[in-house]
Amino acid sequence: MSDKRGNSRKISIKVEEMQPSGIRVFFDLVLGMKDVISLGVGEPDFVTPWQIREAGIYSLESGFTSYTSNKGLVKLRMGLQQYLKKRYGLSYSHDDQILVTVGVSQGVDLALRAVVNPGDRILVPTPAYVCYAPLAELAGGTAVCLDTSADGFKLTPRVLESALSVPAKALLLNYPCNPTGVSYTLRELKDLNRILLKHKVMCISDEIYADLTYDFEHTAFASLPGAKENTLLLNGFSKSYAMTGWRVGYACGTKEVIAAMTKIHQYMMLCAPIMSQMAACEALQTGSDSVAEMKREYRRRRAFIVDGLNSLGLDCSLPQGAFYAFASVGKSGLSSMEFCRRLLQDEKVAVVPGTAFGKNGEGYVRISYAASMEKIKEALSRMQRFLKKIKK
Amino acid sequence: MDEILEILEKNGRATAEEISRMLRKKPEAVRKAINKYEKDGIILSYKAVINKEMVKYNNSGVRALIEVNITPQKDLGFDKIAERIYSFPEVSSCYLISGTYDLLLIIEGKDLHTVSKFVSEKLAPMENVRGVVTHFLLKKYKEDGMVLKRVEENERIAISY
């Protein structure tokens, strides 16, 4: 049996229609090559601080190898409750307003499945992290991309307001943003929040890079006036504590939404791995110095790389958070993909084409500075050589 | 601690130019600050950290930790006698510490014999030195924050979202 496109019906149509990322081919090219200097990673180059790793080891030694409560270890949820209160003044009850997830990715998936009805519009400012639109569609919604490229990659009140001339279910906001490094000040967030409240549109706020905000204090969306009941806060341990492989995130929101998410979570995942949760407890208790130290290092690399890129003619503004520079390759005369492919083949430097994050990422590349200063220096000098060559 | 010092402590080869770019300061200002640190004796020297455990034919000899008990001198306390001791080139480090003994020395010599000779002929007979305990170093695992073993590195996937 096959449909009109000739696909056999073995695979769900929805999955068949998911963005078949052309980027995959490029990724495979990178992975097949040796001795690449990579500024293409989406994770810290640090290893998890030792005391956190040690807590994970200790949990194994002590025989903590079981399931936990679906919602996550009480100890971890209580730690999160205290942390959120202290950091943002947010009061979430560990009992029914916090859910421990397997990374923020699962949090996004749960959130969308929990709230989306068929055809609901989910607004995604783009360029954006890759999972939002496909997961919105899988959940039965319609992803609506809001183009931010004309506004310095920032969602403006004007763009949001005009998108809401047609009702929408939720806005999926990610700040500091992967891939652009853009974040929002308190005032900018307040303006967006007012519009969301007016139109009764929920905010799903992915703040995984919150601790890596360099020029001002990060504001949690839920802490804005009137926003808490309307917001689902997603965060996790991956980026702040260099814990990507542990897979621990958390979601905080209203009882209603958290209960709905937990319902799905108990069927699909049961719980996050217990040893990872134990390690996360340690991170909350003793990790803040390590976070501060890594942040200082990222900030220095940020200044260094942005300065270097601009002097090469790869224009980019100073990103306010995360560990990415989103640089324009316009002056090279190459498309994003072409630029990345040739840079890889000629100079063995890997960066990610902006188009991986949406069509309007064309003309840009994402350059990660989660790499040692030595590597950054070497990569910049290779890029310089590359740009000289293609100008000829 | 000033961030300039933090950077140089990790990488003594970082140039003023590079540091200025990391900190978004003028190169001139960074150069000036470094010069002042050098002049004031805050930055003492720049050197490579060598993992002698891995140097072939290394004749770096032996090291010993030595606990020294001292009778302090009137008015001078430990300082004068410490100075007499640490001025020997064999003494690579010298600390005054609290607890059951007074000075902790790190001694380097080309072999066991040289170190023993230094202890028995120079150190122990000194006036005010009441006793010494010598511990020869068997193996170094970590020094000044650096692990002296090549560990297999987890190769991160070279590209990811």
HADDOCK unambig.tbl for C-alpha pairs under 7 A between the chains (distance, minus, plus):
assign (segid A and resid 27 and name CA) (segid B and resid 159 and name CA) 6.56 0.50 0.50
assign (segid A and resid 30 and name CA) (segid B and resid 158 and name CA) 6.94 0.50 0.50
assign (segid A and resid 31 and name CA) (segid B and resid 158 and name CA) 6.43 0.50 0.50
assign (segid A and resid 38 and name CA) (segid B and resid 158 and name CA) 5.47 0.50 0.50
assign (segid A and resid 38 and name CA) (segid B and resid 159 and name CA) 6.90 0.50 0.50
assign (segid A and resid 40 and name CA) (segid B and resid 158 and name CA) 6.37 0.50 0.50
assign (segid A and resid 40 and name CA) (segid B and resid 159 and name CA) 4.61 0.50 0.50
assign (segid A and resid 40 and name CA) (segid B and resid 160 and name CA) 6.37 0.50 0.50
assign (segid A and resid 41 and name CA) (segid B and resid 158 and name CA) 6.13 0.50 0.50
assign (segid A and resid 41 and name CA) (segid B and resid 159 and name CA) 4.65 0.50 0.50
assign (segid A and resid 41 and name CA) (segid B and resid 160 and name CA) 4.83 0.50 0.50
assign (segid A and resid 41 and name CA) (segid B and resid 161 and name CA) 6.62 0.50 0.50
assign (segid A and resid 42 and name CA) (segid B and resid 160 and name CA) 5.32 0.50 0.50
assign (segid A and resid 42 and name CA) (segid B and resid 161 and name CA) 5.07 0.50 0.50
assign (segid A and resid 300 and name CA) (segid B and resid 22 and name CA) 4.32 0.50 0.50
assign (segid A and resid 300 and name CA) (segid B and resid 23 and name CA) 5.90 0.50 0.50
assign (segid A and resid 301 and name CA) (segid B and resid 22 and name CA) 6.07 0.50 0.50
assign (segid A and resid 303 and name CA) (segid B and resid 21 and name CA) 6.19 0.50 0.50
assign (segid A and resid 303 and name CA) (segid B and resid 22 and name CA) 5.04 0.50 0.50
assign (segid A and resid 303 and name CA) (segid B and resid 23 and name CA) 6.66 0.50 0.50
assign (segid A and resid 303 and name CA) (segid B and resid 24 and name CA) 6.38 0.50 0.50
assign (segid A and resid 304 and name CA) (segid B and resid 21 and name CA) 5.02 0.50 0.50
assign (segid A and resid 304 and name CA) (segid B and resid 22 and name CA) 4.62 0.50 0.50
assign (segid A and resid 307 and name CA) (segid B and resid 21 and name CA) 6.95 0.50 0.50
